[in-house]
Amino acid sequence: MINPLYLEKSLSYEDYKKMVADLLSEGRSTGPPQSESYLHYTRLSVQRMHRVEKTLQLLPEVKASMEKVRRAQTWLVLTEGWCGDAAQSMPVMQALAQLNPLITLRCLLRDENLELMDQYLTNGVSRSIPKLISLDTATLEELFNWGPRPTPLQEIFYRMRAEGIHHGLMVEEFQRWYNADKTITAQKELAGLASGQITASGQPLP
């Protein structure tokens, strides 16, 4: 279960985007690290979020899955404005949440909430974001969590890391993957989890 204080200080998707934009206008990014590099990635992320929002086409089967959700869920997502993976996935989360009035998306900055982030480390090690935590809205019981990337892309990440590929080249490969995938994998994974049609490990239910 999640401490309700996290929800109290969380932001709506629109308020989160406004906060990131306001910080950018002041020459700042989210999080303690303040550098030209973080500003650069924040600008890129804002542009990519806008592009995904404009081009996103939800699959009919995804819409049908989201309409099957009968349990009120709060999707609490840990993120930062400079995160490239979050820029690709958060517009999808918002679009899916808008399909069903029982689902509410809330955003929380990772670096201001490390106690929570450290409960959701990737492989027990990495503070990787975005990390979506779905909660029963009434009880705050965790229903599932997702992130930081769609499963096939995360597998590519593990392979490239094992091969010692430079981080910059990995980021370029990730961007190519996102461009080719057109949010389809994230749509299917998130809708499947929300509707109970797949398990937390991404496998179809029997």
DOVOMI-788206 format. One line per field, with one value per atom (N, C-alpha, C): residue number from 1; x, y, z; atom name; residue in one letter. Coordinates in steps of 0.001 Angstrom, whole numbers. Atoms other than C-alpha are relative to their C-alpha. Layout:
% residues N
pos <- (NUM/...);
u <- (X/...);
v <- (Y/...);
w <- (Z/...);
site <- (CA/...);
code <- (a/...);
This chain:
% residues 206
pos <- (1/1/1/2/2/2/3/3/3/4/4/4/5/5/5/6/6/6/7/7/7/8/8/8/9/9/9/10/10/10/11/11/11/12/12/12/13/13/13/14/14/14/15/15/15/16/16/16/17/17/17/18/18/18/19/19/19/20/20/20/21/21/21/22/22/22/23/23/23/24/24/24/25/25/25/26/26/26/27/27/27/28/28/28/29/29/29/30/30/30/31/31/31/32/32/32/33/33/33/34/34/34/35/35/35/36/36/36/37/37/37/38/38/38/39/39/39/40/40/40/41/41/41/42/42/42/43/43/43/44/44/44/45/45/45/46/46/46/47/47/47/48/48/48/49/49/49/50/50/50/51/51/51/52/52/52/53/53/53/54/54/54/55/55/55/56/56/56/57/57/57/58/58/58/59/59/59/60/60/60/61/61/61/62/62/62/63/63/63/64/64/64/65/65/65/66/66/66/67/67/67/68/68/68/69/69/69/70/70/70/71/71/71/72/72/72/73/73/73/74/74/74/75/75/75/76/76/76/77/77/77/78/78/78/79/79/79/80/80/80/81/81/81/82/82/82/83/83/83/84/84/84/85/85/85/86/86/86/87/87/87/88/88/88/89/89/89/90/90/90/91/91/91/92/92/92/93/93/93/94/94/94/95/95/95/96/96/96/97/97/97/98/98/98/99/99/99/100/100/100/101/101/101/102/102/102/103/103/103/104/104/104/105/105/105/106/106/106/107/107/107/108/108/108/109/109/109/110/110/110/111/111/111/112/112/112/113/113/113/114/114/114/115/115/115/116/116/116/117/117/117/118/118/118/119/119/119/120/120/120/121/121/121/122/122/122/123/123/123/124/124/124/125/125/125/126/126/126/127/127/127/128/128/128/129/129/129/130/130/130/131/131/131/132/132/132/133/133/133/134/134/134/135/135/135/136/136/136/137/137/137/138/138/138/139/139/139/140/140/140/141/141/141/142/142/142/143/143/143/144/144/144/145/145/145/146/146/146/147/147/147/148/148/148/149/149/149/150/150/150/151/151/151/152/152/152/153/153/153/154/154/154/155/155/155/156/156/156/157/157/157/158/158/158/159/159/159/160/160/160/161/161/161/162/162/162/163/163/163/164/164/164/165/165/165/166/166/166/167/167/167/168/168/168/169/169/169/170/170/170/171/171/171/172/172/172/173/173/173/174/174/174/175/175/175/176/176/176/177/177/177/178/178/178/179/179/179/180/180/180/181/181/181/182/182/182/183/183/183/184/184/184/185/185/185/186/186/186/187/187/187/188/188/188/189/189/189/190/190/190/191/191/191/192/192/192/193/193/193/194/194/194/195/195/195/196/196/196/197/197/197/198/198/198/199/199/199/200/200/200/201/201/201/202/202/202/203/203/203/204/204/204/205/205/205/206/206/206);
u <- (843/0/879/-737/1080/-465/353/1194/-830/843/-1664/639/-683/693/613/-560/2271/-1059/1072/-1064/-365/366/-1739/935/-936/1386/253/-161/1093/-715/551/137/-795/656/-2281/993/-863/-749/191/-95/-1534/806/-774/-147/1475/-1390/2990/656/-570/3534/226/-154/2976/1202/-1144/5502/1309/-1217/8124/233/-125/7407/401/-341/7562/1464/-1411/10905/908/-803/12249/96/-6/11249/939/-937/13435/1416/-1310/16344/337/-207/15858/-693/646/14930/-490/405/13260/1192/-1049/15425/1160/-1152/18501/1089/-1070/20984/-460/313/20934/1210/-1107/23076/-565/433/22916/-443/380/22716/-1428/1357/19576/-1010/882/18060/-228/101/18795/-967/866/17117/-1443/1351/14165/-684/575/13617/-405/317/13781/-1240/1121/11342/-1321/1217/8831/-457/328/8995/-561/443/8585/-1371/1325/5633/-1060/947/3916/-246/139/4604/-815/755/3303/-1473/1392/161/-724/626/-488/-185/19/182/-584/447/-1111/-1342/1226/-3707/-232/281/-5253/-625/508/-5903/-1419/1365/-9542/-15/-12/-8651/457/-438/-6911/-1166/1184/-10007/-981/931/-12116/475/-548/-9786/-201/134/-9873/-1446/1420/-13660/-442/338/-13658/420/-459/-11991/-1200/1135/-14533/440/-525/-12279/697/-608/-11336/1487/-1457/-7588/608/-813/-5147/1367/-1307/-2089/979/-1008/768/1311/-1200/3777/1150/-1242/7275/748/-572/9005/890/-732/11269/-133/223/10983/1016/-1072/14261/17/-67/13459/-570/428/13290/-1032/983/11412/-1358/1257/8809/-707/595/8281/-757/657/7325/-1227/1041/5106/-1089/1002/3343/-1203/1192/1131/-910/794/17/-788/690/-799/-1185/1063/-2846/-1154/1041/-4711/-824/724/-5599/-868/768/-6697/-1256/1148/-9013/-1102/1005/-10815/-992/839/-12281/-36/83/-13584/439/-456/-12513/1510/-1463/-8826/450/-552/-6942/1515/-1458/-3360/543/-661/-1178/1513/-1437/2474/774/-828/5238/1456/-1409/8848/819/-803/11251/948/-1089/14060/-471/571/11730/-674/721/10346/783/-879/13264/-405/435/11755/-985/940/8947/701/-722/11210/784/-855/13446/-792/833/10507/-275/309/10323/1227/-1228/13909/-66/-70/14404/1102/-927/16080/607/-468/16431/1187/-1219/19162/-246/34/18198/-1272/1130/15975/-524/386/14686/-1434/1312/11745/-311/1142/8993/-356/526/7535/-1447/1422/3752/-427/517/2174/-1516/1461/-1513/-521/541/-3451/-1516/1434/-6942/-312/232/-8335/-564/624/-10323/956/-827/-7747/1480/-1406/-4434/832/-700/-3567/585/-609/-1134/-656/581/-2744/1052/-1111/283/938/-889/3304/620/-509/4858/1135/-1084/8049/1351/-31/10484/-246/149/10056/-890/685/7900/938/-811/9092/1012/-997/10740/1165/-1070/12691/887/-808/13803/944/-869/15164/1149/-1064/17096/999/-883/18475/938/-843/19710/1071/-962/21369/1111/-987/23085/914/-831/24268/1004/-907/25721/1121/-1008/27552/898/-827/29012/-214/298/27309/-21/-27/27886/-1414/1336/24935/-611/514/24599/-555/477/24250/-1263/1199/21696/-1202/1092/19597/-482/374/19666/-804/711/18558/-1401/1304/15754/-943/839/14489/-489/417/14460/-1103/1001/12518/-1344/1243/9930/-661/561/9521/-662/540/8947/-1219/1070/6663/-1285/1167/4332/-925/684/3293/-827/885/1604/272/-321/3486/-401/396/2973/-1510/1464/-718/-485/467/-1168/374/-429/866/-815/713/-801/-1478/1421/-4324/-221/120/-3746/118/-160/-2557/-1206/1106/-5327/-1280/1222/-8045/128/-204/-6512/144/-110/-5978/1407/-1340/-2241/508/-569/-164/1069/-1037/2439/1275/-1181/5092/-226/283/3379/-552/518/1993/-1531/1464/-1614/-511/617/-3895/-543/520/-4910/-1513);
v <- (-1197/0/1248/-1248/3561/1010/-1068/6375/1046/-977/8749/1366/-1285/11700/159/-80/10818/477/-415/11234/1459/-1379/14506/1000/-945/16095/-285/310/14507/1041/-960/16512/-717/512/15980/39/14/15305/1413/-1353/18839/907/-824/20435/-382/444/18324/625/-595/19508/1495/-1440/23123/289/-184/22777/-131/207/21414/1184/-1134/24216/1266/-1192/26892/-29/118/25576/271/-227/25544/1485/-1436/29174/768/-598/29934/-554/600/27943/-1100/1060/25060/-1276/1291/21379/-522/618/19148/-733/764/17411/854/-742/18514/277/-314/18172/1106/-1096/21466/216/-148/21558/232/-200/22405/-1315/1314/18680/-349/287/18266/920/-919/21356/-476/497/19921/-1178/1171/16622/355/-440/18415/619/-595/20442/-1094/1106/17262/-754/762/15513/734/-790/18349/-79/107/18268/-1378/1361/14495/-288/182/14506/652/-713/17064/-771/752/15004/-1281/1222/11795/332/-406/13596/268/-385/14874/-1183/1097/11604/-1296/1233/9018/-479/631/6650/-1268/1140/4260/-1139/1181/736/-332/372/-454/-1019/1014/-3474/570/-674/-1204/778/-712/997/-970/994/-2114/-522/475/-3336/1027/-1038/-8/169/-114/46/-1127/1130/-3297/223/-256/-1788/386/-255/-1875/387/-323/-1116/1348/-1334/2481/-112/78/2872/1403/-1209/5674/-413/293/5558/1071/-916/7167/-272/223/7665/855/-676/8537/384/-491/10661/1205/-1267/13638/618/-695/16262/-289/232/15295/-1442/1429/11574/-291/303/10458/-1105/1090/7238/492/-549/9150/821/-818/11514/-852/898/8549/-690/830/6735/783/-714/9378/480/-342/10666/-1207/1215/7055/-264/190/6728/942/-982/9923/-333/326/8892/-1196/1180/5509/348/-388/7034/769/-787/9374/-844/884/6398/-542/589/5346/920/-927/7661/-609/648/5085/107/-63/5753/1456/-1335/8815/-69/-38/9620/1135/-993/11427/-136/-31/12437/462/-271/12557/19/-80/13667/-1027/1056/10832/535/-421/12803/699/-552/14406/-1081/1095/11005/-1298/1158/8614/-1157/1091/6673/-899/790/5604/-662/544/5165/-1238/1121/2822/-1266/1196/464/-628/457/85/34/26/-306/-1078/993/-2057/-988/1069/-5393/247/-261/-4151/929/-807/-1741/1426/-1275/1088/795/-916/4100/428/-245/3806/521/-612/5922/84/-134/6254/-1324/1169/3868/298/-167/3605/-1012/854/2237/150/-43/1357/-393/207/1615/-112/-28/677/1353/-1365/4178/43/2/3236/-439/589/1164/355/-271/2281/-1276/1264/-1381/11/55/-1900/-1090/949/-3575/-541/398/-3636/1186/-1112/-1597/-281/93/-908/998/-919/619/-615/-1335/1998/38/45/808/-1173/1203/-1537/-1201/1199/-5102/-285/289/-5624/985/-997/-2382/-200/269/-3244/-1170/1128/-6518/459/-578/-4548/735/-711/-2376/-969/967/-5422/-569/555/-6840/1007/-1016/-3573/308/-245/-3008/-1124/1142/-6527/44/-115/-5776/1210/-1167/-2589/1152/-1074/-282/1338/-1339/3413/522/-486/5133/855/-857/7692/-795/856/4952/-752/662/3191/925/-972/6343/167/-123/6668/-1214/1222/3048/-12/-56/3549/921/-943/6559/-592/665/4581/-1018/1007/1829/664/-704/4253/530/-550/5895/-1090/1096/2539/-647/680/1155/823/-905/4202/-214/159/3566/-1279/1165/271/-944/953/-1905/535/-594/499/-21/49/745/-1378/1354/-3024/-465/445/-3646/680/-731/-926/-361/363/-1746/-1419/1376/-5437/-115/6/-4790/626/-712/-2315/-821/785/-4666/-1405/1332/-7747/-1087/998/-9434/-588/554/-9899/151/-38/-10491/1078/-1006/-8171/-337/402/-10191/124/-222/-9387/-1211/1214/-12891/7/77/-13470/-880/833/-14823/-1279/1256/-18461/50);
w <- (0/0/0/144/-738/1049/-921/1801/-742/708/851/-159/144/1319/-1388/1355/-2020/-992/903/-3745/226/-311/-1963/-675/613/-3391/-1481/1416/-6835/-858/953/-9938/-1080/1190/-12758/-1156/1183/-16165/-542/538/-17355/917/-937/-14192/-25/122/-14519/-1222/1214/-18093/181/-230/-17026/892/-880/-14212/-767/789/-16616/-932/910/-19115/737/-787/-16417/428/-390/-15186/-1194/1201/-18737/-334/300/-19197/924/-952/-16166/-176/233/-17592/973/-989/-15178/-465/230/-15270/1342/-1260/-12700/601/-666/-10126/459/-500/-8200/-1034/955/-11101/-956/911/-12988/-905/945/-16120/-1383/1376/-19799/-620/513/-20521/400/-449/-18400/-679/720/-20004/-1431/1377/-23449/-72/28/-22640/385/-345/-21050/-1218/1218/-24229/-987/896/-26290/479/-544/-23974/-177/192/-24139/-1456/1425/-27938/-339/301/-28019/594/-588/-25621/-879/851/-27810/-1297/1250/-30930/210/-278/-29351/209/-226/-28179/-1318/1266/-31700/-951/971/-33520/555/-646/-31022/-558/461/-32460/824/-862/-29974/-796/691/-31209/472/-406/-31231/1133/-1050/-29096/1338/-1224/-26597/611/-491/-26331/637/-538/-25789/1355/-1275/-23029/1104/-1012/-21221/444/-353/-21335/923/-861/-19481/1455/-1365/-16401/864/-887/-13571/1411/-1328/-10603/-63/10/-9795/288/-115/-10284/-28/73/-9584/-516/580/-11803/463/-530/-9904/-723/799/-12162/506/-382/-10978/-1263/1242/-13579/269/-15/-14340/-1385/1256/-17055/-1083/972/-18719/-525/322/-19056/-1380/1358/-22682/-75/6/-21930/501/-509/-19916/-1064/1063/-22833/-1003/954/-25006/602/-614/-22495/718/-785/-20426/-812/785/-23261/-233/153/-23743/1280/-1283/-20047/120/-95/-20170/-939/974/-23315/450/-478/-21824/1201/-1187/-18520/-389/433/-20382/-627/587/-21918/1027/-1028/-18583/1221/-1136/-15816/1328/-1234/-13223/192/-73/-13972/77/-184/-12753/-50/105/-13721/865/-849/-11176/-176/275/-11555/1230/-1160/-8959/-439/379/-9347/771/-610/-8689/1064/-875/-7098/1263/-1225/-4566/837/-665/-3579/-95/143/-3443/906/-876/-539/-730/792/-2831/-1180/1157/-5861/393/-400/-3900/329/-127/-3416/-1366/1347/-7205/-906/770/-8321/-1080/1070/-11645/324/-393/-10874/1381/-1352/-7314/79/54/-8394/-498/728/-10763/271/-174/-10130/-1379/1383/-13684/-78/195/-14809/-1484/-909/-15706/658/-689/-13177/385/-273/-13135/1049/-1065/-9964/1/7/-10291/1370/-1331/-7034/-48/-225/-6018/643/-466/-5551/1414/-1327/-2448/1103/-1059/-560/-111/324/-2155/-68/236/-2595/-1408/1328/-5468/-834/938/-8461/-964/861/-10786/-119/346/-11801/-1361/1369/-15180/-186/344/-16522/318/604/-17267/-1510/1464/-20872/-375/484/-22929/27/-216/-22424/-1113/1036/-25867/7/-34/-25528/1223/-1185/-22013/-255/344/-23374/-899/832/-26014/877/-929/-23215/712/-704/-21284/-928/947/-24402/-307/350/-25325/1183/-1184/-21768/194/-141/-21650/-1024/1054/-24895/174/-272/-23425/-964/943/-25917/726/-594/-25216/209/-355/-23543/-1107/1057/-26322/-1171/1083/-28929/404/-487/-26752/-110/67/-26553/-1434/1413/-30343/-456/363/-30735/613/-657/-28219/-769/724/-30149/-1320/1240/-33401/288/-354/-31650/272/-307/-30282/-1269/1238/-33688/-845/801/-35377/665/-734/-32655/53/22/-32666/1204/-1300/-29008/102/9/-29926/1170/-1070/-27428/1358/-1282/-24521/154/-54/-25371/432/-267/-25348/1406/-1326/-22199/1095/-1044/-20139/33/40/-21311/502/-469/-20678/1504/-1451/-17143/687/-630/-16345/-1/133/-17555/566/-550/-15967/-1027/1067/-19315/-119/-71/-18774/1426/-1339/-15664/84/-208/-14170/-768/768/-16018/-1498/1408/-19311/-724/625/-19904/8/41/-21017/1126/-1014/-18320/-638/560/-18788/-168);
site <- (N/CA/C/N/CA/C/N/CA/C/N/CA/C/N/CA/C/N/CA/C/N/CA/C/N/CA/C/N/CA/C/N/CA/C/N/CA/C/N/CA/C/N/CA/C/N/CA/C/N/CA/C/N/CA/C/N/CA/C/N/CA/C/N/CA/C/N/CA/C/N/CA/C/N/CA/C/N/CA/C/N/CA/C/N/CA/C/N/CA/C/N/CA/C/N/CA/C/N/CA/C/N/CA/C/N/CA/C/N/CA/C/N/CA/C/N/CA/C/N/CA/C/N/CA/C/N/CA/C/N/CA/C/N/CA/C/N/CA/C/N/CA/C/N/CA/C/N/CA/C/N/CA/C/N/CA/C/N/CA/C/N/CA/C/N/CA/C/N/CA/C/N/CA/C/N/CA/C/N/CA/C/N/CA/C/N/CA/C/N/CA/C/N/CA/C/N/CA/C/N/CA/C/N/CA/C/N/CA/C/N/CA/C/N/CA/C/N/CA/C/N/CA/C/N/CA/C/N/CA/C/N/CA/C/N/CA/C/N/CA/C/N/CA/C/N/CA/C/N/CA/C/N/CA/C/N/CA/C/N/CA/C/N/CA/C/N/CA/C/N/CA/C/N/CA/C/N/CA/C/N/CA/C/N/CA/C/N/CA/C/N/CA/C/N/CA/C/N/CA/C/N/CA/C/N/CA/C/N/CA/C/N/CA/C/N/CA/C/N/CA/C/N/CA/C/N/CA/C/N/CA/C/N/CA/C/N/CA/C/N/CA/C/N/CA/C/N/CA/C/N/CA/C/N/CA/C/N/CA/C/N/CA/C/N/CA/C/N/CA/C/N/CA/C/N/CA/C/N/CA/C/N/CA/C/N/CA/C/N/CA/C/N/CA/C/N/CA/C/N/CA/C/N/CA/C/N/CA/C/N/CA/C/N/CA/C/N/CA/C/N/CA/C/N/CA/C/N/CA/C/N/CA/C/N/CA/C/N/CA/C/N/CA/C/N/CA/C/N/CA/C/N/CA/C/N/CA/C/N/CA/C/N/CA/C/N/CA/C/N/CA/C/N/CA/C/N/CA/C/N/CA/C/N/CA/C/N/CA/C/N/CA/C/N/CA/C/N/CA/C/N/CA/C/N/CA/C/N/CA/C/N/CA/C/N/CA/C/N/CA/C/N/CA/C/N/CA/C/N/CA/C/N/CA/C/N/CA/C/N/CA/C/N/CA/C/N/CA/C/N/CA/C/N/CA/C/N/CA/C/N/CA/C/N/CA/C/N/CA/C/N/CA/C/N/CA/C/N/CA/C/N/CA/C/N/CA/C/N/CA/C/N/CA/C/N/CA/C/N/CA/C/N/CA/C/N/CA/C/N/CA/C/N/CA/C/N/CA/C/N/CA/C/N/CA/C/N/CA/C/N/CA/C/N/CA/C/N/CA/C/N/CA/C/N/CA/C/N/CA/C/N/CA/C/N/CA/C/N/CA/C/N/CA/C/N/CA/C/N/CA/C/N/CA/C/N/CA/C/N/CA/C/N/CA/C/N/CA/C/N/CA/C/N/CA/C/N/CA/C/N/CA/C/N/CA/C/N/CA/C/N/CA/C/N/CA/C/N/CA/C);
code <- (m/m/m/i/i/i/n/n/n/p/p/p/l/l/l/y/y/y/l/l/l/e/e/e/k/k/k/s/s/s/l/l/l/s/s/s/y/y/y/e/e/e/d/d/d/y/y/y/k/k/k/k/k/k/m/m/m/v/v/v/a/a/a/d/d/d/l/l/l/l/l/l/s/s/s/e/e/e/g/g/g/r/r/r/s/s/s/t/t/t/g/g/g/p/p/p/p/p/p/q/q/q/s/s/s/e/e/e/s/s/s/y/y/y/l/l/l/h/h/h/y/y/y/t/t/t/r/r/r/l/l/l/s/s/s/v/v/v/q/q/q/r/r/r/m/m/m/h/h/h/r/r/r/v/v/v/e/e/e/k/k/k/t/t/t/l/l/l/q/q/q/l/l/l/l/l/l/p/p/p/e/e/e/v/v/v/k/k/k/a/a/a/s/s/s/m/m/m/e/e/e/k/k/k/v/v/v/r/r/r/r/r/r/a/a/a/q/q/q/t/t/t/w/w/w/l/l/l/v/v/v/l/l/l/t/t/t/e/e/e/g/g/g/w/w/w/c/c/c/g/g/g/d/d/d/a/a/a/a/a/a/q/q/q/s/s/s/m/m/m/p/p/p/v/v/v/m/m/m/q/q/q/a/a/a/l/l/l/a/a/a/q/q/q/l/l/l/n/n/n/p/p/p/l/l/l/i/i/i/t/t/t/l/l/l/r/r/r/c/c/c/l/l/l/l/l/l/r/r/r/d/d/d/e/e/e/n/n/n/l/l/l/e/e/e/l/l/l/m/m/m/d/d/d/q/q/q/y/y/y/l/l/l/t/t/t/n/n/n/g/g/g/v/v/v/s/s/s/r/r/r/s/s/s/i/i/i/p/p/p/k/k/k/l/l/l/i/i/i/s/s/s/l/l/l/d/d/d/t/t/t/a/a/a/t/t/t/l/l/l/e/e/e/e/e/e/l/l/l/f/f/f/n/n/n/w/w/w/g/g/g/p/p/p/r/r/r/p/p/p/t/t/t/p/p/p/l/l/l/q/q/q/e/e/e/i/i/i/f/f/f/y/y/y/r/r/r/m/m/m/r/r/r/a/a/a/e/e/e/g/g/g/i/i/i/h/h/h/h/h/h/g/g/g/l/l/l/m/m/m/v/v/v/e/e/e/e/e/e/f/f/f/q/q/q/r/r/r/w/w/w/y/y/y/n/n/n/a/a/a/d/d/d/k/k/k/t/t/t/i/i/i/t/t/t/a/a/a/q/q/q/k/k/k/e/e/e/l/l/l/a/a/a/g/g/g/l/l/l/a/a/a/s/s/s/g/g/g/q/q/q/i/i/i/t/t/t/a/a/a/s/s/s/g/g/g/q/q/q/p/p/p/l/l/l/p/p/p);
